[in-house]
Amino acid sequence: MYIGEAELLPRRFQHYRTPGTAGRSQQTNQRLHPIMVGTLAGGGQIRVEIVTEAQAAGSDGIARPLDLSGKAERVLIEHAAEVGERRTGSPVINR
């Protein structure tokens, strides 16, 4: 399982399909590309789940919607999902 965040999903998936070779910004795409190709070539499937709404509770205990157009909020949800999956014992390949 890989959990990630993106502002523009079409661009993110294009980068997974055709990762660049230069720069630190492409490391995840370069790492995931062969995993995805190998999974599909072996008859496996890749499932995508997309979060479109999320809430966070403040110190007052009241849950309020997050603005997922902001990177900080998306990263918060990404990390929370990663921690949650790891706590269930799911194999997570995030680094």
C-alpha positions in Angstrom: 0.0 0.0 0.0 1.2 3.5 -0.8 -0.5 6.6 0.6 0.2 9.9 -1.1 -1.2 13.4 -1.6 -1.5 15.4 -4.8 -3.0 18.7 -5.8 -3.7 17.5 -9.4 -4.4 13.8 -9.7 -4.1 13.6 -13.5 -0.6 15.1 -13.2 0.3 12.8 -10.3 -0.7 9.7 -12.3 1.2 10.9 -15.4 4.3 11.1 -13.2 3.8 7.6 -12.0 3.5 6.4 -15.6 6.5 8.3 -16.9 8.8 9.3 -14.0 11.5 11.8 -14.7 15.1 10.8 -14.1 16.5 14.0 -12.6 15.9 15.6 -9.2 14.8 14.6 -5.8 11.2 15.4 -6.6 10.9 12.3 -8.8 12.2 9.8 -6.3 8.8 8.5 -5.3 7.7 8.3 -8.9 10.8 6.4 -9.9 10.4 4.0 -7.0 6.7 3.4 -7.5 6.8 3.0 -11.3 8.4 -0.5 -11.4 6.2 -1.7 -8.6 3.1 -0.6 -10.4 4.3 -2.0 -13.8 5.3 -5.3 -12.1 2.0 -5.6 -10.3 0.0 -5.1 -13.5 2.3 -7.3 -15.6 1.8 -10.1 -13.0 -2.0 -9.9 -13.4 -2.5 -7.8 -10.2 -4.6 -4.8 -9.7 -4.0 -1.3 -8.5 -6.8 0.3 -6.5 -7.1 4.0 -6.0 -9.0 5.6 -3.2 -9.5 9.4 -3.1 -10.4 11.5 -0.1 -12.6 14.4 -1.1 -13.7 15.5 2.4 -12.1 15.4 5.8 -12.6 16.8 9.3 -10.3 17.5 12.2 -11.2 18.0 15.8 -9.6 21.0 17.6 -8.7 21.1 21.3 -12.3 22.0 22.0 -13.4 18.6 20.5 -15.4 20.1 17.7 -14.8 18.5 14.3 -14.5 21.1 11.5 -14.0 20.5 7.8 -10.5 20.7 6.4 -9.8 22.7 3.2 -8.1 20.0 1.0 -7.0 22.7 -1.5 -4.2 23.4 1.0 -1.1 21.2 1.0 -0.8 21.3 4.8 -4.3 19.8 5.2 -3.6 17.1 2.5 -0.3 16.1 4.1 -2.1 15.9 7.5 -4.6 13.5 6.1 -1.9 11.6 4.2 0.1 11.1 7.4 -3.0 10.2 9.5 -4.0 7.5 6.9 -0.4 6.2 6.8 -0.3 5.9 10.6 -3.7 4.3 10.7 -2.8 1.7 8.2 0.5 0.8 9.9 -1.3 0.4 13.2 -3.6 -2.2 11.6 -0.6 -4.1 10.3 -1.1 -3.2 6.7 2.1 -3.3 4.6 2.7 0.4 3.8 5.6 1.2 1.4 5.8 4.9 2.1 9.3 6.0 3.3 
